[in-house]
Amino acid sequence: MATSFDGGSNTPMTSQTEAFELQVASITIKSGAVIDLINVILEIEVFEDIFKSSITGSITINDFVGGLEKFVLTGGERIIIKARMPEEGGSIIINRNDLIVHEFSKIPASSTGNLKYKMYFTSEASLNSLKKRVFKSFGQNKNVTSIVKELYKYMDPNASSDYINVDAPEILISGGFLARPFLSPGYAPIDAINSLAKRVSSDGKYYVFYERLNYNKDGQSYHHYFTSIDDIIKNSNDPAKVVPTIKYSPAGSYFSTTLPEFNIRAKTVQYQNNYNHLSSMVGGFYNSRVRSLDILNRRYSDTQINYKDTTDASGGSAYLNKYLDSTNYFSTYGEKDFPGERLIVNPINDPFTDKKTWIKNDTYGAYLNSSIRITVDIAGGTNRIGVGDAVDFRLPSRARHSINIENSIVQDDIIYSGKYVVTACRHNLTRLGYTKKLELSRGNMRLNLNTLIAIGAT
């Protein structure tokens, strides 16, 4: 039984509404019976993160019929969620039948008979991975795509060889080639794929392996993604690619309602802890030294890691400009200043042919994609935005408005506006509507600070 939620009595039914239609929300119990949950659900939450290989979530239940006891819910049950956009015949935005309950929250005793509790779930593929260990050498197969596909079959044995089977979880892979054979010494399949992501990062990109809740992307059906941040940015720069615009405005009338899936109004915006220089220093991000020892030949070689020395491609950042200008305290170091140092040994059989390069790329990738972060709340029922997407975020400039308050057209904030990668998303579905809390991240800036300083000095 489908149920429509109108986004609350005070929410206008426009292209920016939080309304959605929950078509299916059910649980399959041990007997095989399917129980409809729509009338007892208070909230559905799902969390996805580009740095995590599995989605997690929970359903809050208002159990006024004794279902916990009646149906003997003990974990292992299968949850099905299907939702679509609010308009008549709207497109499907969530369609998952592979969510498995693994935990129940604390349940206080109730004299009224109502029990409120959460059922926590994760995807079937991640649980299948925990059941298996892979002891295998891939020999001369150095093609990352074929290795990941083979490992993924352990997580989803029903997946077809061409990965176009819409009835099974899918994976989209953009991988390279390994310099040396890959050996899985008993890894769970998910851990093996994560290890491959680190291995292939030595080619200059920062690879990630993650799962999305809403896998209908660009007309294709995928659950998992094995890709690099560089490729996400590169694809978003394709002239044929439409990148969603998220705009924070004081009123909906300031924003066009055309193409609602790609023109989105932010409800709230919050700056996160940005430019965490102390953490960056401790992590060896600023002028760190990596010393590689060659024990047999009694030699060593050094490589320095410094954020301001990165190229535009390192870390897949959207812009060329570094947020450390030439006068910043954290970009000035003496000849013998090394806030961080690593000592490594490269044995002959080391899987990384150049561990120094891998450490550099891994460090750049981790920091360049989390140095500048903003969280944005948007309506969830009108779009398919999730982790791994690129968005163009527009924030009105307070500084420019304060010096030109009579101008009704407010220019964009020059620091925080621009292109970001969605690195995390919290989906929240209640009877009041469907919202998403997006974490937007990037590591570089649109403007060149050194140029601005030169202009100011004159």
C-alpha positions in Angstrom: 0.0 0.0 0.0 1.6 3.2 -1.2 1.5 6.2 1.2 2.2 9.8 0.1 3.8 12.2 2.6 3.2 15.9 1.7 6.2 17.4 3.5 4.1 18.9 6.4 1.1 21.1 6.4 3.1 24.3 6.0 5.2 23.1 3.0 4.0 24.2 -0.4 3.7 21.6 -3.0 6.3 22.9 -5.4 9.3 21.4 -7.2 11.3 22.0 -3.9 8.9 20.2 -1.6 10.0 17.4 0.7 7.0 15.3 -0.3 7.5 11.8 -1.6 5.6 8.6 -2.0 6.6 5.6 0.0 5.3 2.7 -2.1 6.7 -0.3 -0.1 8.2 -0.6 3.4 8.0 -4.2 4.5 9.9 -6.9 6.4 10.2 -10.6 5.6 10.2 -12.7 8.8 11.5 -16.2 9.4 8.4 -17.9 8.2 8.6 -16.2 4.9 5.6 -14.0 5.5 5.9 -10.4 4.4 4.7 -7.8 7.0 3.8 -4.3 5.9 5.5 -1.6 8.0 4.2 1.6 6.5 1.7 2.3 9.3 4.1 1.7 12.1 7.2 3.5 10.8 8.2 6.7 12.5 11.5 7.3 10.6 13.8 5.7 8.2 17.5 6.8 8.2 20.2 5.6 5.9 23.8 6.8 5.9 26.2 6.5 3.0 29.8 7.6 2.9 32.3 7.7 0.0 35.0 6.4 2.4 32.9 3.4 3.5 32.1 0.3 1.5 28.6 -0.4 2.9 25.5 1.7 3.7 24.0 1.5 7.2 20.6 2.6 8.4 17.8 2.1 10.8 14.0 2.1 10.9 12.2 3.5 14.0 9.1 1.5 14.8 6.1 2.5 16.8 5.0 -1.0 17.8 1.5 -0.7 19.1 0.4 -4.3 18.1 3.1 -6.3 19.8 4.8 -7.1 16.5 8.2 -7.6 18.1 6.8 -10.6 20.1 4.2 -11.7 17.6 6.6 -12.1 14.7 9.6 -13.1 16.8 12.0 -10.5 15.4 15.5 -11.5 16.3 17.6 -10.2 13.4 18.3 -11.6 10.0 15.0 -10.3 8.6 14.9 -8.7 5.1 13.7 -5.2 4.7 12.3 -3.8 1.4 12.0 -0.1 0.8 10.6 1.5 -2.4 9.9 5.2 -2.8 9.3 7.5 -5.8 9.0 11.2 -6.5 5.8 12.9 -5.3 4.1 13.7 -8.7 1.7 11.3 -10.3 3.7 8.5 -11.8 6.9 9.9 -10.4 10.3 8.3 -11.0 11.6 5.7 -8.6 14.2 7.2 -6.2 14.7 4.3 -3.8 14.4 0.7 -4.6 16.2 -1.7 -2.2 15.2 -5.3 -1.4 18.5 -6.4 0.1 18.6 -4.7 3.5 19.2 -7.1 6.4 18.4 -6.4 10.1 21.4 -7.0 12.4 20.6 -5.2 15.6 17.8 -3.8 17.8 18.0 -0.6 19.9 17.3 -0.5 23.6 13.6 -0.9 24.2 12.1 0.6 27.4 9.2 -1.1 29.1 5.9 0.5 28.4 2.7 0.3 30.5 0.6 1.5 27.5 1.6 -1.4 25.3 3.4 0.8 22.7 7.1 0.0 22.1 9.4 2.3 20.2 12.6 0.9 18.9 15.0 0.9 16.0 15.9 -1.9 13.7 19.4 -1.4 12.4 20.3 -2.8 8.9 23.0 -3.0 6.3 23.1 -4.3 2.8 23.2 -8.1 2.1 26.3 -7.7 0.0 28.3 -6.5 3.0 27.1 -9.4 5.1 27.9 -11.9 2.4 31.4 -10.5 2.4 31.8 -11.1 6.1 30.9 -14.8 5.6 33.8 -15.4 3.2 37.5 -15.3 3.1 39.5 -15.2 -0.1 42.8 -17.0 -0.3 43.9 -16.4 -3.9 46.7 -15.2 -6.0 45.6 -13.4 -9.2 48.9 -14.3 -10.8 49.5 -12.4 -14.0 46.1 -10.8 -14.0 46.9 -7.1 -13.3 43.7 -5.7 -14.7 42.0 -4.0 -11.7 38.5 -4.1 -13.3 38.6 -7.9 -13.8 40.0 -8.5 -10.3 37.4 -6.4 -8.6 34.6 -8.1 -10.6 35.8 -11.5 -9.6 36.0 -10.4 -5.9 32.6 -8.8 -6.1 31.1 -12.1 -7.1 31.9 -13.5 -3.7 29.6 -10.7 -2.3 26.9 -11.3 -4.9 27.0 -14.8 -6.3 23.9 -14.0 -8.5 25.6 -11.2 -10.4 26.0 -11.9 -14.1 29.3 -11.9 -15.8 28.6 -8.8 -17.8 27.1 -7.0 -14.7 24.0 -5.8 -16.5 21.6 -8.0 -14.5 19.1 -5.5 -13.1 17.8 -8.0 -10.5 21.2 -8.2 -8.7 23.3 -5.6 -7.0 25.8 -4.1 -9.4 29.2 -2.4 -9.4 30.6 0.3 -11.6 34.4 0.2 -11.9 36.9 2.6 -13.3 40.2 1.0 -12.5 43.7 0.8 -13.9 46.4 -1.8 -13.9 48.6 -3.1 -11.1 52.4 -3.2 -11.4 52.6 -6.5 -9.6 50.3 -9.4 -9.0 47.6 -9.1 -6.3 47.5 -11.7 -3.5 44.5 -12.0 -1.2 45.7 -13.8 2.0 42.3 -14.5 3.5 40.7 -11.1 3.2 37.0 -10.7 3.2 35.9 -9.7 -0.3 35.2 -6.1 0.8 38.6 -5.8 2.5 40.3 -7.2 -0.6 38.6 -4.6 -2.8 39.5 -1.8 -0.4 43.1 -3.1 -0.5 43.0 -2.9 -4.3 41.8 0.7 -4.0 44.9 1.6 -2.1 47.1 -0.4 -4.4 45.9 1.3 -7.5 46.1 4.7 -5.9 49.9 4.5 -6.6 49.2 5.5 -10.2 48.6 9.1 -9.1 44.8 9.1 -8.3 42.9 8.5 -5.1 40.6 5.6 -5.4 37.6 4.8 -3.2 35.1 1.9 -2.9 31.6 2.8 -1.7 28.0 1.9 -1.8 25.0 4.1 -2.6 21.4 3.8 -1.3 20.0 5.2 -4.5 21.7 3.3 -7.3 19.7 4.6 -10.3 22.4 6.9 -11.7 22.6 8.2 -15.3 20.0 5.6 -16.3 22.2 2.7 -15.0 21.6 0.4 -12.0 24.6 0.1 -9.7 25.0 -0.4 -5.9 28.7 -0.2 -5.4 31.3 2.0 -7.1 35.1 1.5 -7.4 36.4 4.8 -8.8 38.8 7.7 -8.2 38.0 11.2 -7.0 39.8 12.4 -10.1 37.3 10.5 -12.3 34.3 12.0 -10.5 35.7 15.5 -11.0 36.7 14.8 -14.6 33.2 13.5 -15.5 31.6 16.5 -13.9 33.6 18.8 -16.2 32.3 17.0 -19.3 30.3 19.7 -21.2 27.6 17.0 -21.9 27.2 16.3 -18.2 24.5 18.2 -16.2 25.8 18.9 -12.7 23.1 19.6 -10.1 23.1 23.2 -8.7 22.3 23.7 -5.0 21.5 27.2 -4.1 21.0 28.7 -0.7 18.5 31.6 -1.0 16.2 33.5 1.4 13.1 32.5 -0.6 12.0 30.0 -3.2 11.1 32.8 -5.6 14.7 33.6 -6.0 15.3 30.2 -7.7 14.1 28.8 -11.0 11.7 25.8 -10.8 12.8 24.4 -14.1 14.6 21.0 -14.1 13.9 20.5 -10.4 16.2 17.5 -10.3 19.2 19.6 -11.2 18.1 23.0 -9.6 17.8 22.5 -5.9 17.2 24.9 -3.1 19.0 24.3 0.2 17.0 24.4 3.4 20.0 25.0 5.7 23.7 25.4 5.3 26.4 24.8 7.9 30.1 25.4 7.7 32.1 22.4 9.2 35.5 22.4 10.9 37.5 23.6 7.9 41.3 24.2 7.4 42.3 21.9 10.3 46.0 22.8 10.1 47.0 21.1 13.4 45.6 17.8 12.3 47.3 18.3 8.9 50.6 18.8 10.5 50.3 15.8 12.7 49.2 13.7 9.7 52.3 14.7 7.8 50.6 16.9 5.3 52.8 19.9 5.5 56.5 19.4 4.4 56.5 15.8 5.6 59.5 13.6 4.6 59.3 10.0 3.5 62.6 8.2 3.7 63.0 4.9 1.8 65.7 2.5 2.9 67.4 0.1 0.6 69.0 -2.2 3.2 70.8 -4.4 0.8 72.6 -1.6 -1.0 72.8 0.6 2.2 71.2 3.5 0.5 68.3 5.8 1.1 66.2 8.3 -0.8 63.8 11.0 0.3 60.5 12.3 -0.9 58.7 15.4 0.5 55.0 15.7 0.9 53.7 19.3 0.9 50.1 20.4 0.1 51.3 23.5 -1.7 53.4 21.4 -4.1 50.5 19.3 -5.3 49.4 19.6 -9.0 45.9 20.2 -10.1 45.3 16.5 -10.7 46.5 15.3 -7.3 43.5 14.3 -5.2 41.1 15.1 -8.0 40.3 18.6 -6.7 38.0 20.8 -8.7 40.2 23.9 -8.8 43.9 24.7 -9.2 44.4 27.2 -6.4 45.7 26.1 -3.0 44.2 27.6 0.2 47.8 28.2 1.5 49.2 31.4 0.1 52.9 32.3 0.2 52.5 34.3 3.4 50.6 31.6 5.4 52.4 30.4 8.5 51.6 26.8 7.6 53.4 27.1 4.2 56.7 28.5 5.5 59.3 26.0 6.6 63.0 26.1 7.1 65.5 23.7 5.5 65.4 21.3 8.4 61.7 21.6 9.3 59.8 18.3 8.9 56.5 18.2 10.9 56.0 14.6 9.9 58.4 11.8 8.8 58.0 8.2 7.7 60.6 5.6 7.5 59.8 2.8 5.0 61.6 -0.3 3.6 60.8 -1.6 0.1 61.5 -5.3 0.0 61.7 -7.0 -3.4 58.3 -8.6 -3.1 56.5 -5.4 -1.9 53.2 -5.1 -3.8 53.8 -1.4 -4.2 56.5 -0.7 -6.7 56.9 2.8 -5.4 55.6 3.1 -1.8 56.7 6.7 -1.5 54.5 7.7 -4.4 51.6 5.8 -2.9 52.0 7.4 0.5 52.0 10.8 -1.2 48.9 10.2 -3.3 47.1 8.6 -0.3 47.9 11.6 1.9 47.0 14.1 -0.7 43.7 12.4 -1.5 42.6 12.1 2.2 43.2 15.8 3.0 42.4 17.4 -0.3 38.9 15.9 -0.2 38.1 17.0 3.4 39.9 20.3 3.9 36.9 22.4 3.0 33.5 20.9 4.1 30.0 22.2 4.2 26.8 20.3 5.1 23.6 21.2 3.3 20.0 20.1 3.9 17.9 19.6 0.7 14.6 18.0 -0.2 15.1 14.3 -1.0 12.1 13.5 -3.1 13.0 15.5 -6.2 16.5 14.3 -7.0 18.9 11.3 -6.9 21.9 13.1 -5.4 24.1 10.8 -3.3 27.7 10.1 -2.4 30.1 10.2 -5.4 28.2 12.9 -7.2 29.6 16.4 -8.0 27.4 19.4 -7.3 27.7 23.1 -7.9 27.0 24.9 -4.6 25.9 28.6 -4.6 26.0 30.6 -1.4 25.1 34.3 -1.3 28.0 36.6 -0.3 27.5 38.4 2.9 30.4 40.7 2.4 29.3 41.9 -1.0 25.7 42.4 0.1 26.9 44.4 3.1 28.6 47.0 0.9 25.8 47.1 -1.7 22.6 46.4 0.3 20.3 48.2 -2.3 21.2 45.6 -5.0 18.6 42.9 -5.1 20.9 40.6 -7.0 23.4 39.1 -4.5 26.6 37.7 -5.8 28.1 34.4 -4.8 30.4 33.9 -1.9 33.8 33.8 -3.5 35.3 31.4 -0.8 32.7 28.7 -0.3 30.7 28.7 -3.6 31.7 26.4 -6.3 32.0 22.7 -7.2 32.2 20.0 -4.6 32.1 16.3 -4.3 29.3 14.7 -2.1 31.4 12.7 0.3 28.5 11.7 2.7 24.7 11.7 2.7 22.2 11.0 5.5 18.8 10.2 4.1 15.9 10.9 6.5 12.3 9.8 5.6 9.5 10.6 8.0 5.8 11.4 7.7 6.8 15.0 7.4 8.8 14.4 4.3 12.1 13.2 2.8 15.3 15.2 3.4 19.0 14.7 2.7 21.9 16.0 4.7 24.8 16.3 2.3 28.4 16.6 3.2 30.2 18.6 0.4 34.0 18.5 0.3 36.9 19.8 -1.7 40.5 20.8 -1.1 41.2 23.8 -3.3 39.7 27.2 -4.0 38.3 29.0 -7.0 40.4 32.1 -6.4 44.1 32.6 -6.3 45.0 34.0 -2.9 48.4 35.3 -4.0 46.8 37.3 -6.8 44.4 38.9 -4.3 47.2 39.7 -1.9 49.1 41.4 -4.7 46.1 43.4 -5.7 45.4 44.5 -2.1 49.0 45.5 -1.7 48.9 47.9 -4.6 
